[in-house]
Amino acid sequence: MKEATLPLDEDLPGMGQYYCLHCDRYFANVSVRDEHFKTKRHKKRVKQMMGPAPHTQLDADLAAGMGAPDNGLKLMSM
């Protein structure tokens, strides 16, 4: 697996080079990151992210009252 080079950041552990996308964490070196990949927490997060999306934009619009209006069934046709 080829890894993308991340920009150097002195404020992050490992200069920001060792990042876990699934867990949104930075690590001090590659060996610590690789050990993290073997943990139950990481595997659970990967499984959760690969599953179905919990919400869609349509769900958000309907919850905010911005979706298509639901006027019920048409009783009479004109």
Secondary structure, 3 states (H helix, E strand, C coil): CCCCCCCCCCCCHHHHCEEECCCCEEECCHHHHHHHHCCHHHHHHHHHHHCCCCCCHHHHHHHCCCCCCCCCCCCCCC
